[in-house]
């Protein structure tokens, strides 16, 4: 049971990392990269959205720094280290 949770959590962390990396590049609007971006958004947004609602992006000049991916990433890493398996 815990092994399955570990695999799912690791897969989620990979999707989250992919979303973080793709956020550094402007969306193209079409093409295979945009399809991957949408899939990663659908997978990760259910966990990131509520955290972003509680902790809005920090304003840095003319842009905002979204801390929700970092919080989820660190939180899942702590949870995986704490759980058996």
Buried (B, 14 or more C-beta within 10 A) or exposed (E): EEEEEBEEBEEBBEBBBBBBEBBEEEEEEEEEEEEBBEEBBEBBEEBBEEBBEEEEEEEEEEEEEBBBBEBBBEEBEEEBEEEEE
